[in-house]
Amino acid sequence: MSDPSDLTDRLAHIPKNESPPYVGYLIFFIGMAMLSYGITALWFGMRDVMEVGGYCAEGGPYVIQQHCPDGAELLMFTGIPAGIIGLFVAMLGAAKSARGAASLLLLGWPALFISLGYNFIDYAINPPEGMGSTVGWWVCGIMFALMGLPALAGIPWLLRAIQPDRRNAVLTVFVLAAAAGVAAGILIAGSID
């Protein structure tokens, strides 16, 4: 008669029917690229609006004092939905890619707040012509930085949470998708200006 623990050991070595993660990687790439594009487009759209003093308007029955710069509307209108939809697509792809891969999406928080905080601080230091006080931009920039910078301390835990045998592939997809999204945002913003 065989030992039950021997049977358990043999059963533990039977390969599980895990599906290959390639579809998950593709979905993760698409979602991350959309999320990265969204943050990039929002960053450029915000800079366009800040260049004219931080506020603008278009359309409607009222006399508009400050029209929005060309392209700012398009960047904001495409960037925000692309980022939100991309986040959910990336969550689905990450779940199909590897255990713990979705934890990388938490980096969207500091990416958003640090990048937009940078805009506030940059324009507080170098305000547009005719701009008065920039105290509000300093306050916003510091608040955004305080909301984003502490989250960077969690990067080591996010990386360790990813399934070890798929960690390198997931990180490669993550970095390439982020770069593709940022590049798309730069190209679109550059073609509008």
C-alpha positions as CSV (number, residue, x, y, z in Angstrom):
1,M,0.0,0.0,0.0
2,S,1.4,3.4,-0.9
3,D,1.9,6.3,1.5
4,P,-0.8,9.1,1.1
5,S,1.9,11.8,1.3
6,D,3.7,10.1,-1.6
7,L,0.5,10.4,-3.7
8,T,0.1,14.1,-2.7
9,D,3.7,14.8,-3.8
10,R,3.1,13.2,-7.2
11,L,-0.2,15.1,-7.7
12,A,1.5,18.4,-6.9
13,H,4.0,17.8,-9.8
14,I,1.2,17.3,-12.4
15,P,1.2,20.4,-14.7
16,K,-1.9,22.6,-14.2
17,N,-3.9,23.6,-17.1
18,E,-2.9,27.2,-17.1
19,S,-3.6,29.1,-20.2
20,P,-0.7,30.9,-21.8
21,P,-0.6,34.5,-20.8
22,Y,0.0,35.9,-24.3
23,V,-3.6,37.2,-24.7
24,G,-3.3,38.7,-21.2
25,Y,-0.1,40.4,-22.2
26,L,-1.7,41.9,-25.3
27,I,-4.7,43.2,-23.4
28,F,-2.5,44.5,-20.6
29,F,-0.3,46.3,-23.3
30,I,-3.4,47.9,-24.9
31,G,-4.8,49.1,-21.6
32,M,-1.5,50.4,-20.3
33,A,-0.9,52.3,-23.5
34,M,-4.3,53.8,-23.3
35,L,-3.8,54.8,-19.6
36,S,-0.3,56.3,-20.4
37,Y,-1.8,58.2,-23.4
38,G,-4.5,59.5,-21.2
39,I,-2.1,60.9,-18.6
40,T,0.1,62.3,-21.3
41,A,-2.8,64.0,-23.1
42,L,-4.1,65.4,-19.9
43,W,-0.6,66.8,-19.1
44,F,-0.3,68.5,-22.4
45,G,-3.9,69.8,-22.4
46,M,-3.4,71.2,-18.9
47,R,-0.2,73.0,-20.0
48,D,-2.1,74.6,-22.9
49,V,-4.8,75.9,-20.6
50,M,-2.2,77.1,-18.0
51,E,-0.4,79.0,-20.8
52,V,-3.4,81.3,-21.2
53,G,-3.8,81.8,-17.4
54,G,-5.4,78.6,-16.2
55,Y,-8.9,79.0,-17.4
56,C,-10.6,79.3,-20.8
57,A,-14.0,78.6,-22.4
58,E,-15.6,77.9,-25.7
59,G,-19.1,78.1,-27.1
60,G,-22.3,79.1,-25.3
61,P,-24.4,82.3,-25.3
62,Y,-21.9,84.3,-23.2
63,V,-19.1,86.6,-24.3
64,I,-15.9,84.6,-23.8
65,Q,-13.0,86.5,-22.4
66,Q,-10.4,83.8,-22.9
67,H,-10.7,81.2,-25.7
68,C,-9.1,77.8,-25.2
69,P,-6.0,77.1,-27.1
70,D,-6.2,75.0,-30.2
71,G,-6.0,71.3,-29.3
72,A,-6.5,71.7,-25.5
73,E,-10.1,70.5,-25.9
74,L,-9.1,67.5,-28.0
75,L,-6.4,66.5,-25.6
76,M,-8.6,66.7,-22.6
77,F,-11.6,65.1,-24.4
78,T,-9.6,62.1,-25.5
79,G,-7.1,61.9,-22.6
80,I,-9.6,61.5,-19.7
81,P,-11.8,58.8,-21.2
82,A,-8.8,57.0,-22.7
83,G,-7.1,56.9,-19.3
84,I,-10.2,55.7,-17.5
85,I,-11.1,53.0,-20.1
86,G,-7.4,52.0,-20.3
87,L,-7.2,51.4,-16.6
88,F,-10.1,48.9,-16.8
89,V,-8.7,47.2,-19.9
90,A,-5.2,47.0,-18.2
91,M,-6.8,45.5,-15.1
92,L,-8.4,42.8,-17.2
93,G,-5.1,42.1,-19.1
94,A,-3.1,42.1,-15.9
95,A,-5.4,39.6,-14.3
96,K,-4.9,37.3,-17.3
97,S,-1.1,37.9,-17.4
98,A,0.1,36.9,-13.9
99,R,-0.9,36.9,-10.3
100,G,-0.1,40.3,-8.8
101,A,0.4,42.1,-12.2
102,A,-2.6,44.3,-11.5
103,S,-0.7,45.8,-8.6
104,L,1.4,47.8,-11.1
105,L,-1.6,49.8,-12.0
106,L,-1.4,51.5,-8.7
107,L,1.6,53.4,-10.2
108,G,-1.0,55.4,-12.2
109,W,-1.8,57.3,-9.1
110,P,1.7,58.8,-8.6
111,A,2.2,59.2,-12.4
112,L,-1.0,61.3,-12.6
113,F,-0.4,63.5,-9.5
114,I,3.3,64.0,-9.8
115,S,3.1,64.9,-13.5
116,L,0.2,67.4,-13.0
117,G,1.9,68.7,-9.8
118,Y,4.9,69.4,-11.9
119,N,2.8,71.5,-14.3
120,F,1.5,73.6,-11.4
121,I,5.0,74.2,-10.0
122,D,6.6,74.8,-13.4
123,Y,3.9,77.5,-14.2
124,A,4.2,78.9,-10.6
125,I,7.9,79.5,-11.2
126,N,7.5,80.6,-14.9
127,P,4.0,82.1,-15.1
128,P,2.6,83.2,-18.4
129,E,2.9,86.9,-19.4
130,G,0.5,89.2,-17.5
131,M,-0.2,86.6,-14.8
132,G,-0.5,88.0,-11.3
133,S,-0.1,85.9,-8.2
134,T,0.8,82.2,-8.6
135,V,0.2,81.3,-4.9
136,G,-2.7,79.0,-6.0
137,W,-0.5,77.1,-8.4
138,W,2.1,76.7,-5.7
139,V,-0.5,75.3,-3.3
140,C,-1.9,72.9,-6.0
141,G,1.6,71.8,-7.1
142,I,2.7,71.0,-3.5
143,M,-0.6,69.2,-2.7
144,F,-0.4,67.1,-5.9
145,A,3.3,66.3,-5.1
146,L,2.3,65.3,-1.6
147,M,-0.5,63.1,-3.0
148,G,1.8,61.3,-5.5
149,L,5.4,61.1,-4.1
150,P,4.7,58.9,-1.0
151,A,3.1,56.2,-3.3
152,L,6.5,55.7,-4.9
153,A,7.8,54.1,-1.7
154,G,5.5,51.1,-2.4
155,I,7.3,50.2,-5.7
156,P,9.4,47.3,-4.2
157,W,6.2,45.7,-2.7
158,L,4.4,46.1,-6.1
159,L,7.2,44.3,-7.9
160,R,7.4,41.5,-5.4
161,A,3.7,40.9,-5.7
162,I,4.0,39.8,-9.3
163,Q,4.2,36.1,-10.0
164,P,8.0,35.4,-10.0
165,D,8.1,33.3,-13.2
166,R,6.2,35.9,-15.2
167,R,7.6,39.1,-13.5
168,N,10.1,40.0,-16.3
169,A,7.6,39.5,-19.0
170,V,4.9,41.6,-17.2
171,L,7.4,44.4,-16.5
172,T,8.6,44.4,-20.1
173,V,5.0,44.7,-21.3
174,F,4.3,47.4,-18.7
175,V,7.3,49.5,-19.7
176,L,6.8,49.2,-23.4
177,A,3.1,50.0,-23.2
178,A,3.8,53.0,-21.0
179,A,6.4,54.2,-23.5
180,A,4.0,53.7,-26.4
181,G,1.3,55.6,-24.7
182,V,3.5,58.5,-23.8
183,A,4.9,58.6,-27.4
184,A,1.4,58.6,-28.8
185,G,0.5,61.5,-26.5
186,I,3.6,63.5,-27.5
187,L,2.9,62.9,-31.2
188,I,-0.7,63.9,-31.0
189,A,0.0,67.0,-28.9
190,G,2.8,68.0,-31.2
191,S,0.6,67.6,-34.3
192,I,-2.1,69.8,-32.8
193,D,0.1,72.7,-31.8
